[in-house]
Amino acid sequence: MLKRRPKRMWEQLITSFIASATFAILFNAPRRTLFICGLVGMVGWIIYFELVLRQYDYVPATLIAAMVISVLCQIFAKLYKTPIIIYSVAGIIPLVPGGLAYDATRKFVENDYSLAVQLAAKALMISGSIAIGLIFSEVLMRISLRGYAYLKNN
């Protein structure tokens, strides 16, 4: 059963766009790439958000969103002849489990170790799924491009 959709989905769109674009500004991304950085982050967050609303666990939802972000980054990097890292760093920011890591640290300080370990493990799994999603998607893109080039030449 689907969870009820929030009434203000546009708030999710706008805040994820602003978070990604602002992070791109902090890392001195070229001015012409700021809109695309925000767009990549927004698309990744909305995919994650929709999957969570559809009862997916946080880890697979993050993995799928990170893979989509990676594909978008590769497409935009080729289109605009810029490094992929410009888009991927800014685009992945909405998915980073910073609040969860903070809560885990706070629970450690409060001596609530059982909950702290659970939160830390969840943050670690989400962080790992971000890394795996970015890498796996890039490997699949490279394999498919090599296969396409091979078929084209033969």
KOLBAPA-146264 format. One record per atom (N, C-alpha, C): residue number from 1; residue in three letters; chain; atom name; x, y, z. Coordinates in Angstrom, 1 decimal. Atoms other than C-alpha are relative to their C-alpha. Example, Ala and Ser with C-alpha at 12.3 -4.5 7.8 and 13.67 -1.06 7.14 Angstrom:
<rs>
R  resi  resn  chain  name       x       y       z
R     1   ALA      A     N     0.9    -1.2     0.0
R     1   ALA      A    CA    12.3    -4.5     7.8
R     1   ALA      A     C     0.9     1.2     0.0
R     2   SER      A     N    -0.9    -1.1     0.0
R     2   SER      A    CA    13.7    -1.1     7.1
R     2   SER      A     C    -0.8     1.1     0.8
</rs>
This chain:
<rs>
R  resi  resn  chain  name       x       y       z
R     1   MET      A     N     0.8    -1.2     0.0
R     1   MET      A    CA     0.0     0.0     0.0
R     1   MET      A     C     0.9     1.2     0.0
R     2   LEU      A     N    -0.7    -1.2     0.1
R     2   LEU      A    CA     1.3     3.4    -0.9
R     2   LEU      A     C    -0.2     0.9     1.1
R     3   LYS      A     N     0.2    -1.0    -1.0
R     3   LYS      A    CA     1.9     6.0     1.7
R     3   LYS      A     C    -0.6     1.2    -0.7
R     4   ARG      A     N     0.7    -1.2     0.5
R     4   ARG      A    CA    -0.1     9.2     1.3
R     4   ARG      A     C     1.1     1.0    -0.5
R     5   ARG      A     N    -0.9    -0.9     0.6
R     5   ARG      A    CA     1.7    11.6    -1.0
R     5   ARG      A     C    -0.1     1.4     0.7
R     6   PRO      A     N     0.0    -1.3    -0.7
R     6   PRO      A    CA     2.7    14.9     0.7
R     6   PRO      A     C    -0.8     1.0    -0.9
R     7   LYS      A     N     0.7    -1.0     0.7
R     7   LYS      A    CA     0.5    17.8    -0.3
R     7   LYS      A     C     0.9     1.0    -0.8
R     8   ARG      A     N    -0.8    -1.0     0.6
R     8   ARG      A    CA     3.4    20.0    -1.2
R     8   ARG      A     C     1.3    -0.7    -0.6
R     9   MET      A     N    -1.2     0.6     0.6
R     9   MET      A    CA     5.7    17.9    -3.4
R     9   MET      A     C     1.0     1.0    -0.6
R    10   TRP      A     N    -0.9    -1.0     0.5
R    10   TRP      A    CA     7.0    21.1    -4.9
R    10   TRP      A     C     1.0     0.5     1.0
R    11   GLU      A     N    -1.0    -0.3    -1.0
R    11   GLU      A    CA     8.7    21.8    -1.6
R    11   GLU      A     C     1.2    -0.9     0.0
R    12   GLN      A     N    -1.1     1.0     0.1
R    12   GLN      A    CA    10.7    18.6    -2.0
R    12   GLN      A     C     0.9     0.4    -1.2
R    13   LEU      A     N    -0.7    -0.4     1.2
R    13   LEU      A    CA    11.6    19.7    -5.5
R    13   LEU      A     C     0.9     1.2     0.2
R    14   ILE      A     N    -0.8    -1.3    -0.2
R    14   ILE      A    CA    12.7    23.2    -4.6
R    14   ILE      A     C     1.1    -0.1     1.0
R    15   THR      A     N    -1.1     0.0    -1.0
R    15   THR      A    CA    14.7    22.4    -1.5
R    15   THR      A     C     1.1    -0.9    -0.4
R    16   SER      A     N    -1.1     0.9     0.5
R    16   SER      A    CA    16.6    19.5    -3.1
R    16   SER      A     C     0.8     0.7    -1.1
R    17   PHE      A     N    -0.7    -0.8     1.0
R    17   PHE      A    CA    17.4    21.8    -6.1
R    17   PHE      A     C     0.9     1.0     0.6
R    18   ILE      A     N    -0.8    -1.1    -0.7
R    18   ILE      A    CA    18.6    24.6    -3.8
R    18   ILE      A     C     1.2    -0.6     0.7
R    19   ALA      A     N    -1.1     0.6    -0.7
R    19   ALA      A    CA    20.7    22.2    -1.7
R    19   ALA      A     C     1.1    -0.4    -0.9
R    20   SER      A     N    -1.1     0.4     1.0
R    20   SER      A    CA    22.5    20.8    -4.7
R    20   SER      A     C     0.7     1.1    -0.6
R    21   ALA      A     N    -0.6    -1.2     0.6
R    21   ALA      A    CA    23.0    24.1    -6.4
R    21   ALA      A     C     0.9     0.8     1.0
R    22   THR      A     N    -0.7    -0.7    -1.0
R    22   THR      A    CA    24.2    25.7    -3.2
R    22   THR      A     C     1.3    -0.7     0.3
R    23   PHE      A     N    -1.2     0.8    -0.2
R    23   PHE      A    CA    26.7    22.9    -2.6
R    23   PHE      A     C     0.9     0.2    -1.2
R    24   ALA      A     N    -0.9    -0.2     1.1
R    24   ALA      A    CA    28.0    23.4    -6.1
R    24   ALA      A     C     0.7     1.3     0.1
R    25   ILE      A     N    -0.6    -1.4    -0.2
R    25   ILE      A    CA    28.5    27.1    -5.3
R    25   ILE      A     C     1.2    -0.1     1.0
R    26   LEU      A     N    -1.1     0.2    -1.0
R    26   LEU      A    CA    30.5    26.1    -2.2
R    26   LEU      A     C     1.2    -0.6    -0.5
R    27   PHE      A     N    -1.2     0.7     0.5
R    27   PHE      A    CA    32.8    23.9    -4.2
R    27   PHE      A     C     0.4     0.6    -1.3
R    28   ASN      A     N    -0.4    -0.8     1.2
R    28   ASN      A    CA    33.3    26.6    -6.9
R    28   ASN      A     C    -0.2    -0.7    -1.3
R    29   ALA      A     N     0.4     0.5     1.3
R    29   ALA      A    CA    31.6    24.8    -9.7
R    29   ALA      A     C    -0.2     1.1    -1.0
R    30   PRO      A     N     0.2    -1.1     1.0
R    30   PRO      A    CA    31.5    26.8   -12.9
R    30   PRO      A     C    -1.4     0.5     0.0
R    31   ARG      A     N     1.3    -0.6    -0.1
R    31   ARG      A    CA    28.6    29.2   -12.9
R    31   ARG      A     C    -1.0    -0.6    -1.0
R    32   ARG      A     N     0.9     0.6     1.0
R    32   ARG      A    CA    27.2    27.7   -16.1
R    32   ARG      A     C    -0.5    -1.4     0.3
R    33   THR      A     N     0.5     1.4    -0.4
R    33   THR      A    CA    26.8    24.3   -14.4
R    33   THR      A     C    -0.9     0.0     1.2
R    34   LEU      A     N     0.8     0.0    -1.3
R    34   LEU      A    CA    24.9    25.4   -11.3
R    34   LEU      A     C    -1.4    -0.5    -0.2
R    35   PHE      A     N     1.3     0.4     0.2
R    35   PHE      A    CA    21.5    24.9   -12.8
R    35   PHE      A     C    -0.1    -1.5    -0.2
R    36   ILE      A     N    -0.1     1.4     0.2
R    36   ILE      A    CA    22.4    21.4   -14.0
R    36   ILE      A     C     0.3    -0.8     1.3
R    37   CYS      A     N    -0.3     0.7    -1.3
R    37   CYS      A    CA    23.9    20.5   -10.6
R    37   CYS      A     C    -1.3    -0.1     0.8
R    38   GLY      A     N     1.2     0.0    -0.8
R    38   GLY      A    CA    20.7    21.5    -8.9
R    38   GLY      A     C    -1.1    -0.9    -0.6
R    39   LEU      A     N     1.0     0.9     0.7
R    39   LEU      A    CA    18.6    19.6   -11.5
R    39   LEU      A     C     0.4    -1.5     0.3
R    40   VAL      A     N    -0.5     1.4    -0.3
R    40   VAL      A    CA    20.7    16.4   -11.0
R    40   VAL      A     C    -0.4    -0.4     1.4
R    41   GLY      A     N     0.3     0.3    -1.4
R    41   GLY      A    CA    20.3    16.6    -7.2
R    41   GLY      A     C    -1.5    -0.1     0.2
R    42   MET      A     N     1.4     0.0    -0.2
R    42   MET      A    CA    16.6    17.3    -7.5
R    42   MET      A     C    -0.6    -1.3    -0.6
R    43   VAL      A     N     0.5     1.3     0.6
R    43   VAL      A    CA    16.0    14.3    -9.8
R    43   VAL      A     C     0.3    -1.2     0.8
R    44   GLY      A     N    -0.4     1.1    -0.9
R    44   GLY      A    CA    18.0    12.0    -7.6
R    44   GLY      A     C    -0.9     0.0     1.3
R    45   TRP      A     N     0.8     0.0    -1.2
R    45   TRP      A    CA    16.1    13.1    -4.5
R    45   TRP      A     C    -1.5    -0.4    -0.2
R    46   ILE      A     N     1.3     0.4     0.3
R    46   ILE      A    CA    12.7    12.8    -6.1
R    46   ILE      A     C    -0.2    -1.5    -0.2
R    47   ILE      A     N     0.0     1.4     0.2
R    47   ILE      A    CA    13.5     9.3    -7.2
R    47   ILE      A     C     0.0    -0.7     1.3
R    48   TYR      A     N    -0.1     0.6    -1.3
R    48   TYR      A    CA    14.6     8.4    -3.7
R    48   TYR      A     C    -1.3     0.2     0.8
R    49   PHE      A     N     1.2    -0.4    -0.7
R    49   PHE      A    CA    11.6    10.1    -2.2
R    49   PHE      A     C    -1.2    -0.9    -0.4
R    50   GLU      A     N     1.1     0.8     0.6
R    50   GLU      A    CA     9.1     8.3    -4.5
R    50   GLU      A     C     0.2    -1.5     0.4
R    51   LEU      A     N    -0.2     1.4    -0.4
R    51   LEU      A    CA    10.7     4.9    -3.8
R    51   LEU      A     C    -0.3    -0.2     1.4
R    52   VAL      A     N     0.3     0.2    -1.4
R    52   VAL      A    CA    10.5     5.4    -0.1
R    52   VAL      A     C    -1.5     0.1     0.2
R    53   LEU      A     N     1.5     0.0    -0.1
R    53   LEU      A    CA     6.8     6.4    -0.5
R    53   LEU      A     C    -0.6    -1.3    -0.4
R    54   ARG      A     N     0.5     1.2     0.5
R    54   ARG      A    CA     6.3     3.2    -2.4
R    54   ARG      A     C     0.5    -1.2     0.9
R    55   GLN      A     N    -0.4     1.0    -1.0
R    55   GLN      A    CA     7.6     1.2     0.7
R    55   GLN      A     C     1.3    -0.7    -0.3
R    56   TYR      A     N    -1.3     0.5     0.2
R    56   TYR      A    CA    11.1     0.6    -0.6
R    56   TYR      A     C     0.8     0.3     1.3
R    57   ASP      A     N    -0.8    -0.3    -1.1
R    57   ASP      A    CA    13.7     0.3     2.1
R    57   ASP      A     C     1.0     1.2    -0.4
R    58   TYR      A     N    -0.9    -1.2     0.3
R    58   TYR      A    CA    16.1     3.3     2.4
R    58   TYR      A     C     1.2    -0.4    -0.8
R    59   VAL      A     N    -1.3     0.4     0.7
R    59   VAL      A    CA    19.2     1.4     1.2
R    59   VAL      A     C    -0.2    -0.2    -1.5
R    60   PRO      A     N     0.2     0.2     1.4
R    60   PRO      A    CA    17.8     0.1    -2.1
R    60   PRO      A     C    -0.5     1.3    -0.7
R    61   ALA      A     N     0.4    -1.3     0.6
R    61   ALA      A    CA    16.1     3.5    -2.7
R    61   ALA      A     C     1.2     0.9    -0.3
R    62   THR      A     N    -1.2    -0.9     0.1
R    62   THR      A    CA    19.4     5.3    -2.2
R    62   THR      A     C     0.8    -0.6    -1.1
R    63   LEU      A     N    -0.8     0.6     1.1
R    63   LEU      A    CA    21.2     2.8    -4.5
R    63   LEU      A     C    -0.6     0.4    -1.4
R    64   ILE      A     N     0.6    -0.3     1.2
R    64   ILE      A    CA    18.7     3.3    -7.3
R    64   ILE      A     C     0.1     1.5    -0.4
R    65   ALA      A     N    -0.1    -1.4     0.2
R    65   ALA      A    CA    18.7     7.1    -6.9
R    65   ALA      A     C     1.5     0.4    -0.4
R    66   ALA      A     N    -1.5    -0.3     0.3
R    66   ALA      A    CA    22.6     7.2    -6.9
R    66   ALA      A     C     0.3    -0.5    -1.4
R    67   MET      A     N    -0.2     0.5     1.4
R    67   MET      A    CA    22.6     5.1   -10.1
R    67   MET      A     C    -0.5     1.0    -1.0
R    68   VAL      A     N     0.6    -0.9     0.9
R    68   VAL      A    CA    20.3     7.5   -11.8
R    68   VAL      A     C     0.8     1.3     0.0
R    69   ILE      A     N    -0.9    -1.2    -0.1
R    69   ILE      A    CA    22.4    10.5   -10.6
R    69   ILE      A     C     1.2    -0.2    -0.8
R    70   SER      A     N    -1.3     0.3     0.7
R    70   SER      A    CA    25.5     8.8   -12.0
R    70   SER      A     C    -0.2     0.1    -1.5
R    71   VAL      A     N     0.3     0.0     1.4
R    71   VAL      A    CA    23.9     8.3   -15.4
R    71   VAL      A     C    -0.2     1.4    -0.5
R    72   LEU      A     N     0.2    -1.4     0.4
R    72   LEU      A    CA    22.7    11.9   -15.5
R    72   LEU      A     C     1.3     0.8     0.0
R    73   CYS      A     N    -1.3    -0.8    -0.1
R    73   CYS      A    CA    26.1    13.2   -14.5
R    73   CYS      A     C     0.9    -0.4    -1.2
R    74   GLN      A     N    -0.7     0.4     1.2
R    74   GLN      A    CA    27.7    11.2   -17.3
R    74   GLN      A     C    -0.5     0.7    -1.3
R    75   ILE      A     N     0.7    -0.6     1.1
R    75   ILE      A    CA    25.2    12.5   -19.8
R    75   ILE      A     C     0.4     1.5    -0.1
R    76   PHE      A     N    -0.2    -1.4     0.0
R    76   PHE      A    CA    25.6    16.1   -18.8
R    76   PHE      A     C     1.5     0.4    -0.1
R    77   ALA      A     N    -1.4    -0.3     0.2
R    77   ALA      A    CA    29.4    15.9   -18.6
R    77   ALA      A     C     0.4    -0.1    -1.5
R    78   LYS      A     N    -0.3     0.1     1.4
R    78   LYS      A    CA    29.5    14.7   -22.2
R    78   LYS      A     C    -0.6     1.2    -0.8
R    79   LEU      A     N     0.8    -1.1     0.7
R    79   LEU      A    CA    26.9    17.3   -23.3
R    79   LEU      A     C     0.8     1.3     0.1
R    80   TYR      A     N    -0.6    -1.3    -0.3
R    80   TYR      A    CA    28.7    20.2   -21.7
R    80   TYR      A     C     1.5     0.0     0.1
R    81   LYS      A     N    -1.5     0.2     0.0
R    81   LYS      A    CA    32.3    18.9   -21.9
R    81   LYS      A     C     0.6     0.5     1.3
R    82   THR      A     N    -0.5    -0.3    -1.3
R    82   THR      A    CA    32.9    19.2   -18.2
R    82   THR      A     C     0.3    -1.3     0.8
R    83   PRO      A     N    -0.2     1.2    -0.8
R    83   PRO      A    CA    34.2    16.7   -15.6
R    83   PRO      A     C    -1.3    -0.5     0.7
R    84   ILE      A     N     1.1     0.6    -0.6
R    84   ILE      A    CA    31.7    14.3   -14.2
R    84   ILE      A     C    -0.1     0.4     1.5
R    85   ILE      A     N     0.0    -0.2    -1.5
R    85   ILE      A    CA    32.7    15.1   -10.6
R    85   ILE      A     C    -0.8     1.3     0.4
R    86   ILE      A     N     0.8    -1.2    -0.2
R    86   ILE      A    CA    31.1    18.6   -10.9
R    86   ILE      A     C    -1.4    -0.3     0.3
R    87   TYR      A     N     1.4     0.3    -0.2
R    87   TYR      A    CA    27.7    17.1   -11.2
R    87   TYR      A     C    -0.3    -1.0     1.1
R    88   SER      A     N     0.2     1.1    -0.9
R    88   SER      A    CA    28.1    14.0    -9.1
R    88   SER      A     C     0.1     0.5     1.5
R    89   VAL      A     N    -0.1    -0.4    -1.4
R    89   VAL      A    CA    29.3    15.7    -5.9
R    89   VAL      A     C    -1.2     0.9     0.4
R    90   ALA      A     N     1.1    -0.8    -0.3
R    90   ALA      A    CA    26.6    18.3    -6.0
R    90   ALA      A     C    -1.3    -0.7     0.0
R    91   GLY      A     N     1.3     0.7     0.1
R    91   GLY      A    CA    23.9    15.9    -7.1
R    91   GLY      A     C    -0.3    -1.0     1.0
R    92   ILE      A     N     0.2     1.1    -0.9
R    92   ILE      A    CA    24.5    13.3    -4.5
R    92   ILE      A     C    -0.3     0.6     1.4
R    93   ILE      A     N     0.1    -0.6    -1.4
R    93   ILE      A    CA    24.3    15.8    -1.5
R    93   ILE      A     C    -1.4    -0.3     0.6
R    94   PRO      A     N     1.3     0.2    -0.7
R    94   PRO      A    CA    20.5    15.4    -0.9
R    94   PRO      A     C    -0.1    -1.5     0.6
R    95   LEU      A     N     0.1     1.4    -0.5
R    95   LEU      A    CA    21.0    11.6    -0.4
R    95   LEU      A     C     1.0    -0.3     1.2
R    96   VAL      A     N    -1.0     0.2    -1.0
R    96   VAL      A    CA    23.9    11.9     2.1
R    96   VAL      A     C    -0.7    -0.1     1.4
R    97   PRO      A     N     0.7     0.2    -1.2
R    97   PRO      A    CA    22.7    10.6     5.5
R    97   PRO      A     C     0.7     0.8     1.2
R    98   GLY      A     N    -0.7    -0.9    -1.0
R    98   GLY      A    CA    24.2    13.5     7.6
R    98   GLY      A     C    -0.8     0.0     1.3
R    99   GLY      A     N     0.8     0.0    -1.2
R    99   GLY      A    CA    21.3    13.7    10.0
R    99   GLY      A     C     0.0    -1.3     0.7
R   100   LEU      A     N    -0.1     1.3    -0.6
R   100   LEU      A    CA    21.4    10.0    10.6
R   100   LEU      A     C     1.3    -0.2     0.7
R   101   ALA      A     N    -1.3     0.1    -0.6
R   101   ALA      A    CA    25.1    10.1    11.3
R   101   ALA      A     C     0.1     0.8     1.3
R   102   TYR      A     N     0.1    -0.9    -1.2
R   102   TYR      A    CA    24.5    13.0    13.7
R   102   TYR      A     C    -0.7    -0.7     1.2
R   103   ASP      A     N     0.8     0.7    -1.1
R   103   ASP      A    CA    21.8    11.1    15.6
R   103   ASP      A     C     0.7    -1.2     0.6
R   104   ALA      A     N    -0.8     1.2    -0.6
R   104   ALA      A    CA    24.1     8.0    15.9
R   104   ALA      A     C     1.0     0.5     0.9
R   105   THR      A     N    -1.0    -0.6    -0.9
R   105   THR      A    CA    26.8    10.2    17.3
R   105   THR      A     C    -0.6     0.5     1.3
R   106   ARG      A     N     0.7    -0.5    -1.2
R   106   ARG      A    CA    24.4    11.8    19.7
R   106   ARG      A     C    -0.4    -1.1     1.0
R   107   LYS      A     N     0.4     1.2    -0.8
R   107   LYS      A    CA    23.2     8.4    20.9
R   107   LYS      A     C     1.2    -0.6     0.7
R   108   PHE      A     N    -1.3     0.5    -0.6
R   108   PHE      A    CA    26.8     7.3    21.5
R   108   PHE      A     C     0.3     0.9     1.2
R   109   VAL      A     N    -0.3    -0.9    -1.1
R   109   VAL      A    CA    27.3    10.4    23.7
R   109   VAL      A     C    -0.9    -0.1     1.1
R   110   GLU      A     N     1.0     0.2    -1.1
R   110   GLU      A    CA    24.1     9.8    25.6
R   110   GLU      A     C     0.0    -1.4     0.6
R   111   ASN      A     N    -0.2     1.3    -0.5
R   111   ASN      A    CA    25.3     6.2    26.3
R   111   ASN      A     C    -1.2    -1.0    -0.4
R   112   ASP      A     N     1.0     0.8     0.5
R   112   ASP      A    CA    22.4     4.7    24.3
R   112   ASP      A     C     0.6    -0.8    -1.1
R   113   TYR      A     N    -0.9     0.7     0.9
R   113   TYR      A    CA    24.7     2.2    22.6
R   113   TYR      A     C    -0.8    -0.9    -1.0
R   114   SER      A     N     0.7     0.9     0.9
R   114   SER      A    CA    22.1    -0.2    21.1
R   114   SER      A     C    -0.6     0.8    -1.1
R   115   LEU      A     N     0.5    -0.9     1.1
R   115   LEU      A    CA    20.3     2.6    19.2
R   115   LEU      A     C     1.1     0.6    -0.8
R   116   ALA      A     N    -1.1    -0.7     0.8
R   116   ALA      A    CA    23.6     4.3    18.3
R   116   ALA      A     C     0.5    -1.0    -1.0
R   117   VAL      A     N    -0.6     1.0     0.9
R   117   VAL      A    CA    24.9     1.1    16.7
R   117   VAL      A     C    -1.0    -0.2    -1.2
R   118   GLN      A     N     1.0     0.2     1.0
R   118   GLN      A    CA    21.6     0.6    14.8
R   118   GLN      A     C     0.0     1.2    -1.0
R   119   LEU      A     N     0.0    -1.2     0.8
R   119   LEU      A    CA    21.7     4.2    13.5
R   119   LEU      A     C     1.3     0.1    -0.8
R   120   ALA      A     N    -1.3    -0.1     0.7
R   120   ALA      A    CA    25.4     4.1    12.6
R   120   ALA      A     C     0.0    -1.1    -1.1
R   121   ALA      A     N     0.0     1.0     1.1
R   121   ALA      A    CA    24.9     0.8    10.7
R   121   ALA      A     C    -0.9     0.4    -1.2
R   122   LYS      A     N     0.9    -0.5     1.0
R   122   LYS      A    CA    22.0     2.3     8.8
R   122   LYS      A     C     0.7     1.1    -0.8
R   123   ALA      A     N    -0.8    -1.0     0.6
R   123   ALA      A    CA    24.1     5.4     8.0
R   123   ALA      A     C     1.1    -0.5    -0.9
R   124   LEU      A     N    -1.0     0.7     0.7
R   124   LEU      A    CA    26.9     3.2     6.9
R   124   LEU      A     C    -0.5    -0.7    -1.3
R   125   MET      A     N     0.6     0.7     1.2
R   125   MET      A    CA    24.7     1.1     4.6
R   125   MET      A     C    -0.5     1.0    -1.0
R   126   ILE      A     N     0.4    -1.0     1.0
R   126   ILE      A    CA    23.2     4.2     3.0
R   126   ILE      A     C     1.2     0.6    -0.7
R   127   SER      A     N    -1.2    -0.6     0.6
R   127   SER      A    CA    26.6     5.7     2.5
R   127   SER      A     C     0.6    -1.0    -1.0
R   128   GLY      A     N    -0.5     1.0     0.9
R   128   GLY      A    CA    27.8     2.4     1.0
R   128   GLY      A     C    -0.8    -0.1    -1.3
R   129   SER      A     N     0.8     0.1     1.1
R   129   SER      A    CA    24.8     2.3    -1.3
R   129   SER      A     C     0.2     1.1    -1.0
R   130   ILE      A     N    -0.3    -1.2     0.9
R   130   ILE      A    CA    25.6     5.8    -2.6
R   130   ILE      A     C     1.3    -0.3    -0.8
R   131   ALA      A     N    -1.3     0.3     0.7
R   131   ALA      A    CA    29.2     4.7    -3.4
R   131   ALA      A     C    -0.2    -1.1    -1.0
R   132   ILE      A     N     0.2     1.1     0.9
R   132   ILE      A    CA    28.1     1.4    -5.0
R   132   ILE      A     C    -0.9     0.5    -1.2
R   133   GLY      A     N     0.8    -0.5     1.1
R   133   GLY      A    CA    25.4     3.2    -7.0
R   133   GLY      A     C     0.7     0.8    -1.0
R   134   LEU      A     N    -0.8    -0.8     0.9
R   134   LEU      A    CA    27.8     5.7    -8.4
R   134   LEU      A     C     1.0    -0.8    -0.8
R   135   ILE      A     N    -1.1     0.8     0.7
R   135   ILE      A    CA    30.5     3.1    -9.3
R   135   ILE      A     C    -0.7    -1.0    -0.9
R   136   PHE      A     N     0.7     1.1     0.8
R   136   PHE      A    CA    28.1     0.4   -10.6
R   136   PHE      A     C    -0.5     0.6    -1.3
R   137   SER      A     N     0.5    -0.6     1.2
R   137   SER      A    CA    26.4     2.8   -12.9
R   137   SER      A     C     1.0     0.5    -1.0
R   138   GLU      A     N    -1.1    -0.4     0.9
R   138   GLU      A    CA    29.6     4.2   -14.3
R   138   GLU      A     C     0.6    -1.2    -0.7
R   139   VAL      A     N    -0.5     1.2     0.6
R   139   VAL      A    CA    30.9     0.7   -14.9
R   139   VAL      A     C    -0.9    -0.5    -1.1
R   140   LEU      A     N     1.0     0.4     1.0
R   140   LEU      A    CA    27.7    -0.3   -16.8
R   140   LEU      A     C     0.0     0.9    -1.2
R   141   MET      A     N    -0.1    -1.0     1.1
R   141   MET      A    CA    27.9     2.9   -18.9
R   141   MET      A     C     1.2    -0.3    -0.8
R   142   ARG      A     N    -1.2     0.2     0.8
R   142   ARG      A    CA    31.5     2.2   -19.9
R   142   ARG      A     C    -0.1    -1.3    -0.8
R   143   ILE      A     N     0.1     1.3     0.7
R   143   ILE      A    CA    30.8    -1.5   -20.7
R   143   ILE      A     C    -1.0     0.2    -1.2
R   144   SER      A     N     0.9    -0.1     1.1
R   144   SER      A    CA    27.8    -0.5   -22.8
R   144   SER      A     C     0.5     0.9    -1.1
R   145   LEU      A     N    -0.6    -0.8     1.0
R   145   LEU      A    CA    29.7     2.2   -24.6
R   145   LEU      A     C     1.1    -0.7    -0.8
R   146   ARG      A     N    -1.0     0.8     0.7
R   146   ARG      A    CA    32.6    -0.2   -25.4
R   146   ARG      A     C    -0.7    -1.0    -0.9
R   147   GLY      A     N     0.7     1.0     0.8
R   147   GLY      A    CA    30.1    -2.8   -26.6
R   147   GLY      A     C    -0.6     0.7    -1.3
R   148   TYR      A     N     0.6    -0.8     1.1
R   148   TYR      A    CA    28.4    -0.1   -28.8
R   148   TYR      A     C     1.1     0.3    -1.0
R   149   ALA      A     N    -1.1    -0.3     0.9
R   149   ALA      A    CA    31.8     0.9   -30.2
R   149   ALA      A     C     0.5    -1.2    -0.8
R   150   TYR      A     N    -0.5     1.3     0.6
R   150   TYR      A    CA    32.8    -2.7   -30.9
R   150   TYR      A     C    -1.0    -0.4    -1.1
R   151   LEU      A     N     1.0     0.3     1.0
R   151   LEU      A    CA    29.5    -3.3   -32.7
R   151   LEU      A     C     0.0     0.9    -1.2
R   152   LYS      A     N     0.0    -1.0     1.1
R   152   LYS      A    CA    29.8    -0.1   -34.7
R   152   LYS      A     C     1.2    -0.2    -0.9
R   153   ASN      A     N    -1.3     0.2     0.8
R   153   ASN      A    CA    33.4    -1.0   -35.9
R   153   ASN      A     C     0.0    -1.3    -0.7
R   154   ASN      A     N     0.0     1.4     0.6
R   154   ASN      A    CA    32.6    -4.6   -36.8
R   154   ASN      A     C    -1.1    -0.2    -0.9
</rs>
